[in-house]
Amino acid sequence: MGAGRESGSLPRFAAREAGIVVAVQAVVLTLLSGRYGFHRDELYFVAAGRRPDWGYVDQPPITPWLARASTALFGETPTGLRVVATLLGMATVVVVTLIAREFGGGRGAQLFTAIATALSAYVLVVSHMLATNSADVLLWSLIAWSGLRLLRTGDGRWWLAVGAAAGLGMANKWLVLLLLSGLGVGVAVAGPRRVLRTWWLAAGIGIAAVLAAPVVLWQAAHDFPMLTVAGGISEDDGAENRLLFVPMQLVYLSPALVPVWIAGLVRPWREPGLRWARALAIAYPVVCVELLVLGGKPYYSVPLLLPLVALGAEPVLRWLGRGRTTRRVLTGAAAAVCVAVSVFTGLPVVPASALNGVLLAVNKEPGEQVGWPEFAGTVAGAWARIPATDRDTAVILAGNYGEAGAIERYGPGLGLPQPYSPHMSYADWGPPPDRLVGPVLLIGRFERDSPAAKLITACRPVARHHNAEGVDNDEDGVVLSLCSLTRPWSTAWPELRHFY
């Protein structure tokens, strides 16, 4: 298939401006990367990275592999782990800036897009700490950029790039299927449909299939546990997710950027030269509808807003340029307030003791980065309550993967043994050997009528954890008890396992 409009007709890439933005981004993120501590998910990723596999019950392998690589190169500290998150955030800014160029955006529009991307609350959060979304937002942006290049030029070879990014996306988070379906519907409805009539499409699908095959086969061999986890999220949180979906679309990037991405939704329908980009404008509402039906979390669709910001940058700048000084001053003041809110909610810029209240209500993730070494110390104190003669056969049973990951990370320095947990993939890394018939140090509590409560019995509270900063997180106030096991671990473990 021949190329349409040549890339040479596009404005030059604003490399210097984008470079300055990502350089500042790197410095700020690096300086703040060790301010609090590991997030509970990060502790889980580090633990999973020590046990490399083609999959885990709640995620594909890319993020744990990245955690393993980053800690191996830069140290098993929050700062060392988060180097990879910072690099992913920087790459995202560059790719979204390239998307702005794809729409004909000049130096000003590209700079605006780079700054808006780097300072958006969502990007700040996933660039500060390593999450599955850290890679996901970059991969969605790469798919969008490659797909838009394909639609604009008509050069079918871009299907190879789309397929490679989609295959890597499947190895990180299967939500990429929503993006692909949304863009597919957009092309089918608005075109240009000629990009579907080429053998390069089959080649792209083949690349995606090859890259995703090991992950899909692992899930199939384990009865697709990721679908079980997703079903639980929908069942437990689906109603709340649907209720909050629209409001959260307005705040996850920044309220100041809402007019920009709305301008991006409208622009292809107003400018004949951008007819080829209408598929992107259709994809976003399609993905939103899919998530509302599935009960998915509101932030799942946010990566698709970044290309829309890039699309809306040019008309918004034109609007500001035509306005009076008062309009520009008021717009700048509103934007500054929104940036301040994004920074305060997305980055650890306040003391941990100041998190309670509004900040945690807006974003609870900073609270989950506080107090893990102290938590391990509380566990060590409770472990010392076990008679020395019984410790060789005793077991630490953590209620969730964050607790288990913290004990695994900090416990050896406190003389603690390997912890076990029936939560998520930690369940696959157990059970404890049947020879461990001594006391069970249980972290947390089971529901009174649950099967687990009949297997772990005679519990006697021996400690309650509180973090020194007084942060209201999931572990503050957790009870630690010494209990007894009624059946061998090998038979009890399947009934103890839980995914939520």
C-alpha positions as CSV (number, residue, x, y, z in Angstrom):
1,M,0.0,0.0,0.0
2,G,1.5,3.3,-1.0
3,A,2.1,6.1,1.4
4,G,-0.1,9.1,1.6
5,R,1.0,12.4,3.1
6,E,4.7,12.2,3.7
7,S,6.1,12.7,7.2
8,G,8.3,15.4,5.8
9,S,5.3,17.6,5.6
10,L,4.8,17.6,9.3
11,P,6.3,20.3,11.5
12,R,9.7,19.4,13.0
13,F,9.8,17.5,16.2
14,A,10.3,19.9,19.1
15,A,13.2,17.9,20.4
16,R,14.8,20.6,22.5
17,E,11.6,21.6,24.2
18,A,10.5,18.0,24.8
19,G,14.0,17.3,26.1
20,I,13.9,20.1,28.6
21,V,10.5,18.9,29.9
22,V,11.6,15.3,30.3
23,A,14.9,16.4,31.9
24,V,13.0,18.4,34.6
25,Q,10.6,15.5,34.9
26,A,13.5,13.1,35.6
27,V,15.1,15.4,38.2
28,V,11.9,16.0,40.1
29,L,10.8,12.3,40.1
30,T,14.3,11.1,41.1
31,L,14.6,13.6,44.0
32,L,11.2,12.5,45.4
33,S,11.4,8.8,44.6
34,G,12.5,7.8,48.1
35,R,10.5,10.3,50.1
36,Y,8.1,7.8,51.6
37,G,8.8,4.1,50.8
38,F,7.6,1.2,48.8
39,H,4.0,0.9,47.8
40,R,2.3,-2.4,48.7
41,D,2.0,-3.2,45.0
42,E,5.7,-2.5,44.5
43,L,6.6,-4.9,47.3
44,Y,4.5,-7.5,45.5
45,F,6.2,-6.8,42.1
46,V,9.6,-7.2,43.7
47,A,8.6,-10.5,45.2
48,A,7.1,-11.7,41.9
49,G,10.3,-10.6,40.1
50,R,12.3,-12.9,42.3
51,R,10.1,-15.7,41.0
52,P,10.1,-15.0,37.2
53,D,7.3,-16.7,35.3
54,W,5.2,-16.1,32.2
55,G,2.3,-15.0,34.3
56,Y,0.8,-14.5,37.7
57,V,-2.8,-14.9,38.8
58,D,-3.6,-11.1,38.7
59,Q,-1.2,-9.8,36.0
60,P,1.1,-10.7,33.0
61,P,4.8,-10.7,33.6
62,I,6.1,-7.4,32.2
63,T,5.9,-5.3,35.4
64,P,7.5,-7.9,37.7
65,W,10.3,-8.4,35.2
66,L,10.8,-4.6,35.1
67,A,10.9,-4.6,38.9
68,R,13.5,-7.4,38.8
69,A,15.7,-5.5,36.3
70,S,15.5,-2.1,38.0
71,T,16.3,-3.5,41.5
72,A,19.1,-5.6,40.1
73,L,20.7,-2.6,38.4
74,F,20.0,0.2,40.9
75,G,19.4,-1.5,44.2
76,E,16.4,-2.9,46.1
77,T,15.2,0.4,47.4
78,P,12.3,2.6,46.5
79,T,14.6,4.9,44.6
80,G,16.3,1.9,42.8
81,L,12.9,0.3,41.8
82,R,11.4,3.6,40.6
83,V,14.1,4.3,38.1
84,V,12.2,2.3,35.6
85,A,8.9,4.1,36.4
86,T,10.7,7.4,35.8
87,L,12.0,6.2,32.4
88,L,8.6,5.0,31.4
89,G,7.1,8.3,32.3
90,M,9.7,10.2,30.3
91,A,9.1,8.0,27.3
92,T,5.4,8.6,27.6
93,V,5.9,12.3,27.4
94,V,8.0,12.0,24.3
95,V,5.5,9.7,22.5
96,V,2.5,11.9,23.3
97,T,4.5,14.9,22.0
98,L,5.1,13.0,18.8
99,I,1.3,12.4,18.6
100,A,0.8,16.2,18.8
101,R,3.2,16.6,15.9
102,E,1.2,14.0,14.0
103,F,-1.8,16.3,14.0
104,G,0.3,19.1,12.6
105,G,1.1,20.7,15.9
106,G,4.0,23.1,15.8
107,R,6.6,23.9,18.4
108,G,4.0,25.5,20.7
109,A,1.5,22.7,20.6
110,Q,4.2,20.1,21.1
111,L,5.6,22.0,24.1
112,F,2.1,22.4,25.5
113,T,1.4,18.7,25.1
114,A,4.7,17.7,26.7
115,I,4.1,19.9,29.8
116,A,0.4,18.8,30.1
117,T,1.4,15.2,29.9
118,A,4.2,15.4,32.4
119,L,2.1,17.4,34.9
120,S,-1.1,15.5,34.6
121,A,-2.1,13.8,37.9
122,Y,-2.3,10.3,36.4
123,V,1.1,10.5,34.7
124,L,2.7,11.9,37.9
125,V,1.3,9.0,40.0
126,V,2.4,6.2,37.6
127,S,5.8,7.8,36.9
128,H,6.6,8.2,40.6
129,M,5.9,4.6,41.6
130,L,6.1,1.4,39.6
131,A,2.6,0.1,38.7
132,T,1.2,-2.0,35.9
133,N,-0.1,1.3,34.6
134,S,3.4,2.7,34.3
135,A,4.1,0.6,31.3
136,D,0.5,0.5,30.2
137,V,0.2,4.2,29.6
138,L,3.3,4.1,27.5
139,L,2.2,1.1,25.5
140,W,-1.3,2.7,24.8
141,S,0.5,5.8,23.7
142,L,2.7,3.8,21.3
143,I,-0.3,2.0,19.9
144,A,-2.1,5.3,19.4
145,W,1.0,7.0,17.7
146,S,1.6,4.0,15.4
147,G,-2.1,3.7,14.6
148,L,-2.3,7.4,13.8
149,R,0.7,7.2,11.6
150,L,-1.0,4.3,9.8
151,L,-4.2,6.2,9.3
152,R,-2.6,9.4,8.2
153,T,-0.1,8.0,5.7
154,G,-1.9,4.9,4.6
155,D,1.5,3.0,4.9
156,G,0.5,-0.5,5.9
157,R,3.9,-1.2,7.3
158,W,2.8,0.7,10.5
159,W,0.7,-2.4,11.3
160,L,4.0,-4.0,12.4
161,A,4.6,-1.4,15.0
162,V,0.9,-1.5,16.1
163,G,1.2,-5.3,16.4
164,A,4.5,-5.2,18.4
165,A,3.1,-2.6,20.8
166,A,-0.1,-4.6,21.2
167,G,1.8,-7.8,21.9
168,L,3.9,-6.2,24.5
169,G,0.7,-4.6,25.9
170,M,-0.8,-8.1,26.3
171,A,2.3,-9.1,28.2
172,N,1.6,-6.3,30.6
173,K,-2.1,-5.8,31.0
174,W,-5.0,-7.2,28.9
175,L,-6.8,-3.8,29.0
176,V,-5.0,-3.1,25.8
177,L,-7.8,-5.2,24.1
178,L,-10.2,-2.4,25.0
179,L,-8.0,0.2,23.2
180,L,-7.7,-2.1,20.1
181,S,-11.4,-2.7,20.0
182,G,-12.2,1.0,20.4
183,L,-9.8,2.0,17.5
184,G,-11.2,-0.9,15.4
185,V,-14.7,0.4,15.8
186,G,-13.5,3.9,15.0
187,V,-11.9,2.8,11.8
188,A,-14.9,0.7,10.8
189,V,-17.2,3.6,11.3
190,A,-15.2,6.6,10.2
191,G,-12.3,5.2,8.2
192,P,-10.0,5.3,6.5
193,R,-11.0,1.7,5.9
194,R,-8.4,1.2,3.2
195,V,-5.8,0.5,5.9
196,L,-7.7,-2.8,6.6
197,R,-7.2,-4.0,3.0
198,T,-3.5,-5.0,3.2
199,W,-1.5,-8.1,4.1
200,W,0.5,-5.9,6.6
201,L,-2.5,-6.2,8.9
202,A,-2.1,-10.0,9.1
203,A,1.6,-9.5,9.7
204,G,0.9,-7.1,12.6
205,I,-1.6,-9.6,14.1
206,G,1.0,-12.3,13.8
207,I,3.6,-10.2,15.6
208,A,1.1,-9.5,18.4
209,A,0.2,-13.2,18.6
210,V,3.8,-14.3,18.9
211,L,4.6,-11.8,21.6
212,A,1.4,-12.6,23.6
213,A,1.4,-16.4,23.1
214,P,3.5,-17.3,26.2
215,V,1.4,-15.2,28.5
216,V,-2.0,-16.5,27.1
217,L,-0.8,-20.1,27.2
218,W,0.3,-19.6,30.9
219,Q,-3.1,-18.2,31.7
220,A,-4.8,-21.1,29.9
221,A,-2.7,-23.7,31.7
222,H,-3.8,-22.1,35.0
223,D,-7.5,-21.8,34.1
224,F,-7.3,-18.0,33.4
225,P,-7.0,-16.7,36.9
226,M,-6.8,-13.1,35.7
227,L,-10.4,-13.4,34.6
228,T,-11.3,-14.6,38.1
229,V,-9.6,-11.5,39.5
230,A,-11.3,-9.2,37.0
231,G,-14.7,-10.8,37.7
232,G,-14.1,-10.2,41.4
233,I,-13.3,-6.5,40.8
234,S,-16.5,-6.1,38.8
235,E,-18.6,-7.9,41.3
236,D,-17.2,-6.1,44.4
237,D,-16.6,-2.6,43.0
238,G,-18.6,-2.5,39.7
239,A,-21.5,-0.4,41.1
240,E,-19.1,2.2,42.6
241,N,-16.9,2.2,39.5
242,R,-19.9,2.9,37.3
243,L,-21.1,5.7,39.6
244,L,-17.7,7.4,39.7
245,F,-16.8,6.8,36.1
246,V,-17.8,10.1,34.5
247,P,-16.7,12.4,37.4
248,M,-13.3,10.7,37.6
249,Q,-12.7,11.2,33.8
250,L,-12.7,14.9,34.7
251,V,-10.1,14.8,37.4
252,Y,-7.7,11.9,36.7
253,L,-5.6,14.0,34.3
254,S,-6.6,17.5,35.5
255,P,-9.7,19.6,35.4
256,A,-7.7,22.1,33.5
257,L,-7.1,19.6,30.7
258,V,-10.8,18.7,30.3
259,P,-11.5,21.5,27.7
260,V,-8.3,20.4,25.9
261,W,-9.3,16.8,25.4
262,I,-12.9,17.8,24.6
263,A,-11.5,20.0,21.9
264,G,-9.6,17.0,20.7
265,L,-12.8,15.0,20.5
266,V,-14.4,17.7,18.4
267,R,-11.5,18.8,16.2
268,P,-11.5,15.9,13.6
269,W,-15.1,16.6,12.8
270,R,-14.5,20.3,12.2
271,E,-11.2,20.2,10.2
272,P,-11.5,18.2,7.0
273,G,-7.7,17.7,6.9
274,L,-8.0,15.6,10.1
275,R,-10.8,13.3,8.9
276,W,-8.3,10.4,9.2
277,A,-8.2,11.0,13.0
278,R,-11.9,10.5,13.6
279,A,-11.3,6.9,14.7
280,L,-9.4,8.2,17.7
281,A,-12.4,10.5,18.7
282,I,-14.7,7.5,18.4
283,A,-12.4,5.1,20.3
284,Y,-12.6,7.0,23.6
285,P,-16.4,6.8,24.0
286,V,-16.4,3.2,22.8
287,V,-13.8,2.2,25.5
288,C,-15.8,4.2,28.1
289,V,-19.0,2.3,27.3
290,E,-17.1,-1.0,27.4
291,L,-15.8,-0.2,30.9
292,L,-19.2,0.9,32.1
293,V,-20.7,-2.4,31.0
294,L,-17.8,-4.4,32.6
295,G,-17.7,-2.4,35.8
296,G,-14.0,-1.6,35.2
297,K,-12.1,1.0,37.2
298,P,-12.5,4.6,35.9
299,Y,-8.8,5.1,35.4
300,Y,-8.6,2.3,32.9
301,S,-9.6,4.7,30.1
302,V,-7.4,7.6,31.1
303,P,-4.4,6.7,28.8
304,L,-6.6,7.3,25.8
305,L,-7.2,10.9,27.0
306,L,-3.5,11.8,26.4
307,P,-3.7,11.5,22.6
308,L,-6.9,13.6,22.8
309,V,-5.0,16.2,24.7
310,A,-2.4,16.2,21.9
311,L,-5.2,16.5,19.4
312,G,-6.8,19.4,21.2
313,A,-3.6,21.4,22.0
314,E,-3.6,23.4,18.7
315,P,-7.1,24.7,18.8
316,V,-6.9,25.6,22.5
317,L,-3.7,27.5,21.9
318,R,-5.4,29.4,19.0
319,W,-8.3,30.2,21.2
320,L,-6.0,31.6,23.9
321,G,-4.0,33.5,21.3
322,R,-7.2,35.3,20.1
323,G,-8.3,36.2,23.6
324,R,-7.6,39.3,25.7
325,T,-5.0,39.4,28.4
326,T,-7.6,38.9,31.0
327,R,-8.7,35.5,29.5
328,R,-5.1,34.3,29.4
329,V,-4.4,35.4,32.9
330,L,-7.5,33.7,34.3
331,T,-6.8,30.6,32.3
332,G,-3.2,30.5,33.5
333,A,-4.3,31.0,37.1
334,A,-6.8,28.1,36.9
335,A,-4.2,25.9,35.3
336,A,-1.7,26.8,38.0
337,V,-4.1,25.8,40.7
338,C,-4.9,22.5,38.9
339,V,-1.1,21.8,38.5
340,A,-0.6,22.4,42.2
341,V,-3.4,20.0,43.1
342,S,-1.9,17.4,40.8
343,V,1.5,17.7,42.3
344,F,0.3,17.6,45.9
345,T,-2.0,14.6,45.3
346,G,0.4,12.7,42.9
347,L,3.8,13.2,44.4
348,P,5.2,12.9,48.0
349,V,5.7,16.6,48.5
350,V,4.2,16.9,52.0
351,P,5.3,15.1,55.2
352,A,3.7,11.7,55.6
353,S,2.0,12.9,58.8
354,A,0.1,15.5,56.7
355,L,-1.5,12.9,54.4
356,N,-4.7,12.2,56.3
357,G,-7.8,14.0,55.2
358,V,-8.2,15.6,51.7
359,L,-5.0,14.2,50.2
360,L,-5.8,10.6,51.0
361,A,-9.4,11.1,50.0
362,V,-8.3,12.2,46.6
363,N,-5.6,9.6,46.1
364,K,-5.0,6.8,48.7
365,E,-1.8,5.5,47.1
366,P,0.6,7.7,49.0
367,G,-0.7,6.3,52.2
368,E,0.1,2.8,51.0
369,Q,3.8,3.8,50.8
370,V,4.1,4.6,54.5
371,G,5.2,2.5,57.4
372,W,6.3,-0.9,55.9
373,P,9.6,-1.2,57.8
374,E,7.8,-0.4,61.0
375,F,5.2,-3.0,60.1
376,A,7.9,-5.6,59.8
377,G,9.1,-4.5,63.2
378,T,5.7,-5.1,64.7
379,V,5.7,-8.5,63.2
380,A,9.1,-9.2,64.6
381,G,7.9,-8.2,68.1
382,A,4.9,-10.6,67.8
383,W,7.2,-13.3,66.5
384,A,9.3,-12.9,69.6
385,R,6.2,-13.9,71.7
386,I,6.5,-17.4,70.3
387,P,8.6,-19.6,72.6
388,A,12.0,-20.2,71.1
389,T,11.5,-23.9,71.1
390,D,8.4,-23.5,68.9
391,R,9.7,-21.1,66.3
392,D,11.3,-23.8,64.1
393,T,7.9,-25.1,63.3
394,A,5.9,-21.8,63.4
395,V,4.5,-20.0,60.3
396,I,4.0,-16.3,59.6
397,L,0.7,-16.1,57.6
398,A,0.1,-12.7,56.0
399,G,-3.4,-11.6,55.0
400,N,-2.4,-9.9,51.8
401,Y,0.5,-9.6,49.3
402,G,1.6,-6.2,50.6
403,E,2.1,-7.6,54.1
404,A,3.9,-10.6,52.8
405,G,6.1,-8.5,50.5
406,A,7.1,-6.2,53.4
407,I,8.0,-9.1,55.6
408,E,10.0,-10.7,52.8
409,R,11.8,-7.5,52.1
410,Y,12.5,-6.3,55.7
411,G,12.1,-9.5,57.7
412,P,15.5,-11.1,57.2
413,G,17.2,-8.2,58.9
414,L,14.9,-8.7,61.9
415,G,15.4,-12.4,62.1
416,L,12.1,-13.4,60.6
417,P,11.5,-16.4,58.4
418,Q,10.0,-16.5,54.9
419,P,6.3,-15.4,55.2
420,Y,3.4,-17.1,53.5
421,S,0.2,-15.7,52.2
422,P,-2.8,-17.3,50.5
423,H,-3.4,-14.0,48.6
424,M,-3.0,-13.7,44.8
425,S,0.2,-15.3,43.5
426,Y,1.6,-15.7,47.0
427,A,-0.8,-18.6,47.2
428,D,1.1,-20.2,44.3
429,W,4.4,-19.7,46.2
430,G,3.1,-21.7,49.2
431,P,1.9,-23.7,51.0
432,P,4.1,-23.9,54.0
433,P,5.6,-27.4,54.4
434,D,3.5,-29.8,56.4
435,R,6.3,-30.3,58.9
436,L,5.5,-26.7,60.2
437,V,2.9,-27.7,62.8
438,G,3.7,-25.0,65.4
439,P,2.0,-21.7,66.1
440,V,0.6,-19.6,63.3
441,L,1.3,-15.9,63.5
442,L,-1.8,-14.6,61.7
443,I,-1.8,-11.0,60.4
444,G,-5.3,-9.7,60.2
445,R,-8.5,-11.6,60.7
446,F,-10.8,-14.0,58.9
447,E,-14.5,-13.6,58.6
448,R,-16.1,-15.5,61.4
449,D,-18.2,-17.8,59.1
450,S,-15.5,-18.2,56.5
451,P,-13.9,-21.7,55.8
452,A,-10.5,-20.2,56.8
453,A,-11.9,-19.5,60.3
454,K,-12.4,-23.2,60.8
455,L,-8.8,-24.0,59.7
456,I,-7.0,-21.3,61.6
457,T,-8.5,-21.4,65.2
458,A,-7.8,-20.5,68.8
459,C,-6.5,-17.1,67.8
460,R,-5.1,-15.0,70.6
461,P,-4.2,-11.3,69.8
462,V,-0.6,-10.4,70.7
463,A,-0.1,-7.1,68.9
464,R,-1.7,-4.3,67.0
465,H,0.2,-2.3,64.4
466,H,0.2,1.5,64.1
467,N,2.6,3.5,61.9
468,A,4.5,6.3,63.6
469,E,3.2,8.9,61.2
470,G,-0.4,8.1,62.1
471,V,-1.3,7.6,58.4
472,D,-4.7,6.0,57.9
473,N,-3.7,3.2,55.5
474,D,-4.8,-0.4,55.2
475,E,-2.3,-1.7,57.7
476,D,-2.8,0.9,60.4
477,G,-4.6,-0.9,63.2
478,V,-4.2,-4.4,61.9
479,V,-4.2,-7.1,64.6
480,L,-1.6,-9.9,64.9
481,S,-2.6,-13.1,66.6
482,L,-1.1,-16.4,67.5
483,C,-3.3,-19.2,66.3
484,S,-3.4,-23.0,65.7
485,L,-3.8,-24.9,62.5
486,T,-6.4,-27.7,62.5
487,R,-5.3,-29.5,59.3
488,P,-2.0,-30.0,57.4
489,W,-1.1,-27.0,55.3
490,S,-1.2,-29.0,52.1
491,T,-4.9,-29.7,52.5
492,A,-5.9,-26.4,54.1
493,W,-4.2,-24.2,51.6
494,P,-6.7,-24.5,48.7
495,E,-9.5,-23.3,51.1
496,L,-7.4,-20.5,52.5
497,R,-6.6,-19.1,49.0
498,H,-8.3,-15.8,48.1
499,F,-8.0,-13.4,45.2
500,Y,-9.4,-10.2,46.7
